[in-house]
Amino acid sequence: MKKKLVFVVINMTYFDSAEVIFTERHEEMNDFLTKFQLLKDEAGIGISRNQEHILKSNIVLMQYNILESTFLELYKCLYNYLKNCSLSVDALNKSFTYNMYSIIKRSHQKKHDRIQRQLSDNTSTLNFSNCAMQVCFDLDPEEQKFLVNGNLDGKKIKEFLTAFGIDIALLNELDLSQIQTLKDNRQLLAHGGSSFSEVGKQISWETLESNVNTLKQLFNKSKILLEGFCNNLDQEAIGLAS
């Protein structure tokens, strides 16, 4: 029983780096939003309506930055865990297994070559499952960037999780329509589709406030799902080892 508890504690801290990034950036954005909401109506400050729109667009960028940076870190933490996972591919759920197959199929030839070398090496203790885990989840910094690739929204997050066989009922409780709008506005700003004043004119302060809470719930619930997923894999490993 004590050994089982140790595994749970380890996985509950596996995503701590993502938690740190989220907390720092979420507090930074929320403090900025709260301060300027108070200042914009204060007499003598001299913030024009156009400047207010530009300010709101900057907060949009801050909010999308939170979304992308923290989910990238969550995904990197998951991949770091999985590349060292000792479970056989046969022990994984079907969605996860197919996801691994798809990743291997899309991966660069040099990774295919690495599997071949490792399996051909008589001194290596790696089997196909170990090699497959490494090919799928041992990413270099350049490969990690493409885990989110500047195009993240609620739908993409759900697709990522379900590809591992994770039940996303917890996320379906959330209204993520504004996350889609957040991404779309970020795209307009980042790629010059609209000016900062044009985008900000279409966004209310109430929407920005709502995003503060939605981002927090989306991150927390996704982290809970990923922790549960890793804990379940640990329990599988314990069961196979006993």
SVG drawing of the C-alpha trace seen along z (x, -y; Angstrom):
<svg xmlns="http://www.w3.org/2000/svg" viewBox="-21 -66 47 76">
<polyline fill="none" stroke="black" stroke-width="0.4" points="0.0,0.0 2.8,-2.4 4.5,-1.8 1.2,-2.7 0.9,-6.0 4.4,-7.0 3.5,-6.6 0.4,-8.9 2.5,-11.6 5.0,-11.5 2.4,-12.0 0.6,-14.7 3.8,-16.8 4.6,-15.9 2.8,-18.9 4.0,-21.4 6.1,-23.4 2.9,-24.0 1.1,-25.1 3.9,-27.6 3.7,-29.1 0.0,-29.4 -0.1,-31.0 2.5,-33.6 1.0,-34.6 -2.6,-34.4 -1.9,-36.7 0.1,-39.1 -2.8,-39.4 -5.5,-39.6 -3.7,-42.4 -3.2,-44.3 -6.8,-43.9 -8.1,-44.9 -5.8,-48.0 -6.8,-49.4 -10.5,-48.8 -10.2,-51.1 -8.1,-53.6 -10.0,-53.9 -12.9,-55.7 -10.9,-57.8 -11.0,-61.5 -7.8,-63.1 -6.1,-59.9 -6.7,-60.9 -7.3,-57.4 -9.2,-57.9 -11.8,-55.4 -9.4,-54.3 -6.6,-53.8 -9.0,-51.7 -9.6,-49.5 -5.9,-49.1 -5.5,-48.2 -8.1,-45.5 -6.4,-44.0 -3.2,-43.8 -5.0,-41.9 -6.3,-39.5 -2.7,-38.7 -1.8,-38.2 -4.7,-35.8 -3.8,-33.8 -0.2,-33.7 -1.4,-32.1 -3.4,-29.5 -0.6,-28.5 2.3,-28.6 0.6,-26.7 -0.8,-24.0 2.5,-23.6 4.0,-23.0 1.3,-20.5 1.9,-18.6 5.7,-18.6 5.2,-17.3 3.0,-14.5 5.5,-13.6 8.4,-13.5 6.4,-11.2 5.4,-8.9 8.9,-8.6 10.0,-6.9 6.9,-4.8 7.7,-1.1 4.2,0.2 3.9,2.5 2.0,1.0 -0.4,4.0 -1.4,2.6 -2.6,-0.8 -6.1,-1.7 -7.0,-1.5 -7.1,-5.3 -3.7,-5.7 -2.2,-2.8 -3.6,-4.2 -2.3,-7.7 1.2,-6.2 0.9,-4.5 -0.1,-7.8 2.8,-9.7 5.3,-7.1 4.0,-7.2 4.3,-11.0 7.7,-11.1 11.0,-11.9 13.0,-9.1 15.8,-9.6 13.5,-8.4 12.5,-5.3 16.2,-4.6 16.7,-4.9 14.2,-2.2 15.9,0.0 19.3,-0.5 18.1,0.1 16.2,3.2 19.1,4.5 21.6,3.9 22.1,7.2 23.4,5.4 20.3,3.1 17.7,4.0 15.0,2.0 12.1,3.8 9.6,2.5 7.4,0.9 10.3,-1.1 11.5,-2.2 8.0,-3.2 7.6,-5.3 10.9,-7.1 10.1,-7.8 6.6,-9.2 7.4,-11.2 11.1,-12.1 10.9,-15.4 13.6,-18.0 12.9,-21.7 11.9,-22.3 9.5,-19.4 7.9,-20.5 6.8,-23.8 4.5,-22.0 2.5,-20.5 0.4,-23.7 1.7,-25.6 -0.1,-29.0 -3.5,-27.5 -4.9,-26.4 -8.5,-26.4 -11.0,-24.3 -11.6,-21.9 -7.9,-21.3 -7.4,-20.6 -10.2,-18.1 -8.9,-16.4 -5.4,-16.1 -6.8,-14.5 -9.2,-12.1 -6.4,-10.9 -5.0,-9.3 -8.3,-7.8 -9.0,-10.4 -12.6,-11.0 -13.2,-14.7 -16.6,-14.9 -15.1,-17.3 -14.2,-19.8 -17.6,-19.4 -19.0,-21.1 -17.3,-24.3 -18.5,-26.9 -15.3,-27.2 -16.8,-29.4 -14.9,-32.4 -11.7,-30.5 -12.4,-30.0 -13.0,-33.8 -9.8,-34.5 -7.8,-32.4 -9.4,-34.0 -8.7,-37.5 -5.1,-36.6 -4.7,-35.4 -6.1,-38.7 -3.6,-40.6 -0.6,-38.4 -1.0,-38.2 -2.2,-41.7 -5.7,-40.9 -7.1,-43.8 -5.6,-46.7 -5.5,-46.6 -8.2,-49.3 -10.5,-47.3 -10.2,-44.1 -10.5,-45.8 -13.6,-47.7 -15.4,-44.3 -14.4,-43.1 -16.2,-44.0 -14.5,-44.3 -17.0,-41.7 -15.7,-39.2 -12.1,-39.7 -13.2,-39.2 -15.1,-36.0 -11.9,-34.8 -10.0,-35.1 -12.2,-32.5 -12.6,-30.3 -8.8,-30.0 -8.4,-29.0 -11.1,-26.4 -9.8,-25.0 -6.3,-24.7 -7.2,-23.2 -9.6,-20.6 -7.2,-19.6 -4.4,-19.2 -6.7,-17.0 -7.4,-14.8 -3.8,-14.4 -2.8,-13.7 -5.5,-11.0 -4.3,-9.5 -0.7,-9.2 -1.8,-7.8 -3.9,-5.2 -0.8,-4.2 1.2,-3.9 -1.4,-1.6 -1.3,0.5 2.5,0.7 2.2,1.7 -0.3,4.4 1.9,5.9 4.9,5.8 3.2,7.5"/>
</svg>
